[in-house]
Amino acid sequence: VGCDRSKNLVDICGEKNFQAFVCDALSVPIRSGSCDACISIAVIHHFSTVERRLATIRELVRLLRPGGTALIYVWAMEQEYKNQKSKYLKEKNGSKDTVEKISTGMAQGPLSDQMPDSSSQDSACSDRLLHDSKDEGCDAKPVADSRLPVHTNRTSFHSQDLLVPWHLKGGTKKKGESVDTVLFPAGSKESQELSPVFHRYYHVFCEGELEAACRSLDCVRVQKSYYDQGNWCVVLEKL
């Protein structure tokens, strides 16, 4: 059984005869202790505060039966780890997909206009979670004001809290569809003129941060923590 915040993605699952429904990761309408295993892939890094990210992990654990396991993947601050570049960075050159040229300036408007909660104090909270891990390899810069930096795709991260541009691209106009929702190849004149650009919030995790968050829960044992192609990953067990 799958769930996602996006109705369009859930509809695709339905078309493929998979069981999926729309919900929020902070409140999953499944009874406690009913799952043998859960996975959370590329979800938790979209929550804007330490408290919400921890609440999401707690909700994931709630679904598990005692002895059940969960796998969590989040985007890593370290896109180059042990002298190896992640696939995300490698795709900058030689990729079949057009690399989008994005402005590296600041997002327009205050953060409070873009998201429900301000994350200006987020870095300090992350530092507290990471205190025991003594990580010195992450050179994340705290957010200095109420605006977030806009990331340049296929480049290293320079801030833990940022906005990542997403250009709608590909596809053709459907009957009854307005012209401003038509999808064009990235970089094309039509794309620049018509395709909307969405700025998705991310909190990229430093080494040890996800594991520290999981270990802060009393009912959890971390079985494994590892790095995988630009992601920090944890396998945990519910006690």
Protein Blocks (a to p, Z undefined) as FASTA:
>chain_A
ZZdfblklmmmmmmnopacddddfklccbdehiafbdcdehklmmpcbfklmmmmmmmmm
mmpcghiacddddddfblcgghiacfklmmmgopabdcddddfbdcehjfklmpmbdckl
mmmmmmmmmmmnopakbccdcdfblbdcdddehiacfbfbdcdddddeediddehiafkl
pccdehiaklmmmmccdddddddddehklmmmmmmpmkbccfbdcdeehiacdddddZZ
